[in-house]
Amino acid sequence: MARFNKLQVLDAIVRTGMVPVYYNKDIETAKNVLKACYAGGVRAFEFTNRGDFAQEVFAELIKFAAKECPEMILGIGSIVDAPTASLYIQLGANFIVGPLFNPDVAKVCNRRLIPYTPGCGSVSEIGFAQELGCDLCKIFPAGNVGGPSFVSNVKAPMPWTMIMATGAVEPTEDNLTAWFKAGVTAVGIGSKLFPKEAVSSGNWDIITTLCNNALGYIQQAK
C-alpha cells in the first residue's frame, strides 16, 4: 500500500520540481543513492523497472525509505503495462511513471488513486492522458520531442497542463532555467545526477551536492 496519497505526491513533485530517475540492481547501492538524494532535499524519487528482479530491489528500497528517509515519496518508472503497474502498487509504489501512455495503466492507477505520469510525445497524447485522469504528463524523450519550446507551445493553448520533462535535462543552472521558464512543472533527471565515478567510489556527497544545487536552481527559476 502507498504511504502517501495522491495529493501529497503531486504536492511534493510540484513543490520541489525535480524527480531523480535511477536504477541499480544492487540494493545497497540503491539505498545509498536514495539517502544521498534525500540529504540533498529530494522528496520524490523514481526507481526504474529496468532490470531482472527489479521488483525485489524496489520492495527492499521502499521498506528502507520508510525507516531512513521518512518524507521520501518513492515511485516506480519504466512501466508500460497494467499488470506490472499492479505489481508495484502492491509493493507500495506511491506513483507510476511510464515512457509511453497506456490507458490500461491509467485505469489501474485511478482505481487505487495512485498518480500516473505517462510519457507523451504530442499534444494529442497529452490531451488523451488528461482525459483519463493523468494530472502530470511526462514529455519523453524531452530533447527529441522539441525541448523547452515544445513545452511553451503546448501551454499556450492548454495552460492548465502540468508537464514533467525527462531526457535532455541536466542539473545545471542554464538548462534548468530554460525548462522552467518554458513552463514545466517538474523535471526528471537521470544519469547526470549520478556520476559513475561517484557511485563506484561511494562518494555519496557528490550526489547530495548535485541534488541540492539543482533544487536551488529550480526555485530561482520558478
N, C-alpha and C positions, 0 to 999 in steps of 0.2 A: 504494500500500500504506500502511496505517496505521502511523504511527511508534510509537504507544502501544498496548499490549494492553488487553484488556477490564478486567482488574483495575486497571491503572494509571489508566484513565479513570474508573472508578467511585470509586476511592480519591480522586482529585483533586476530583471533584464532591462527595463526602461530606465530605471534609476542609475544603474552603473554604466549601461551602454555597451558592455562587452561580454562575450561568452567565449572563453578559451575552448578550443577543439583539440582533443588529444586521444591517442590510443597507445597502449603498450601492453604486451602480453604478460609482462612481469608485474605482479600485483604490488610488490614493494616499491618498484619504480613509480608506478601509477599513484600510490599513496603519497610518496614524497613530492611528486609534481602537484598533486591536488593540494597538499598542505602548503606548498610554496605559493601557489596561486591565491589561496585563502589569506595567507600572510600579506600578500600584495594588495588585498582589498577586493578580490573577485568574490562574487556571491552567486553566480550561476555558471556551471561548468558542464560542458558537453563531452562525455566519453563516447567514443565511436565504436560501432559494431563492425569492426573491420578484420577480425582475425578469428581463427579457430578458438572455440571456448571463450569468446569474448564475454559471454553471459556469466561465466563463472568469475571472471575478473571483476565484472560490474557488481555482482552480488556481494563480493567482499568489499569492494570500494564504497558501496553505499552504506554498509554497516560501519566502515571506518569513518566516513564523513559524519555520520550521526553522532559519533563519540568525540572525534578530534576536531571537526570543523562544523559545529552545530548550526551555523547560519548558512552553510553552503547548500545551494539547491543543485542537485545532481540530476542531469538528464542524459538521454541516450541519442546518438546521432547515427546517420547512415542506415536509417530504417526505410525499407522500400515496400513492405507488405504488412498486412494486418496481423497474421499470426506472430510475427516477430515483435511487433509493437505490443501485442498482448503479453508475450513472454516477459518483456522488460517492464511493463506496467506491474505485473505480478511481483517482480523483483524489487519494485519500489521506485521506478523512474518517475521523476516529477514533471518531465516534459519530453516530448518526442520531436526529433528533427530528421528530415529526410532530404536526399539530393533531388528528389522528384516529388510530384504531388500524386497521391493515391487516395481517392475518395473512401476506399475501404478502411484505410488507416484513420481518416477523419472520423468515421462512424465509431470505431473502437475507442478513440480518444474522447469523443464527445460523450459517449456513454458513461465514462468514468471522470468526466470533467478534467481531463489532462490536456494541457496546451499542446497543440500540434503545429509545428512550424515546417511547412513543406518547401522544397526547392522549386522555384518558379523562374522561367526564362522569358516570359512575355506578359503583357498586360492582361490578356485573356486568361492565362493561368492564374494570375493573382486574383482576378475577379471571381473565377470559379472557386478558388480556395476560400475566399472570403464568404462566398455564398454558402459554403458548407461549414462555416464556423471557425475558420482559421484567423485568429486576431493578428498574428505576426507571420509574415511571409518572408522566406529567405530567397534572395536572388542569388542564383548559383549556376555556373561559376561567375561571380560578380564582375571580374575583369573582362571576361569574354562576352557577357551579356550586354555590356555597354558602359560599365564604370559609373562614376558619380553622376554623369549626365543622364543616364537611364533613370536613376532614382528621381532626379528633379523633374524629368519629363513625365514620369508616372504620377508623381504627386501633384502636378499641375491640374489635371482633370479629376484626380482621385485623392484629394488632400487628406482624407481620413485614413489612408493606407499607412500601415506600420511595416517597415522593411528592415530586415537584417541582412547585411551584405556579408557574404562569405566567399573567399577566394580573391586574391589580389589585394588583400588587406594587410597592412604592415603596422607594427606598433611604433610608428614614428609620428611626429607632430604634423608634418606636411600631409602625409597620407590620411591620417585620421581626421584632420581638419577638413580635407576635401570631401570625405564621405559624409561627415555630419553637417557640413554647410549645405550639401546637396539634399539633406533631409532624411537620412537613415535614422531609425530608432535605435539600432544597435548594430554591432559588427561581430562576426565570428572570426577568430584568429587562430590559426593552427601552428605550423612549424616555426614561424618567426618568433613565437613566444618561448619556444623550447629548443634553444641551440643544442645541436648534437653533442658538442664538447661539454656543455654544462650538465646534460643528462648523464653522459658516460662517466664524467668525473665526480658526479654527485654534488656539484656546486649549485645547490638549490637557490641560493641567494640571488643568483643572476636572474632566475625566473621571477622571483619575488620583485626584484627591481624593475624588470621589464613590464610586469603587470601593473605595478604602482605608477610607473611613468605613463603608460598607455591610458590608464584610467584618468590621470591628471590631464592629459591632452584632450581627452573626450569631454571632460567637464568644462574645459576652457572653450571648446569649440561649440558647445551646445548654446 
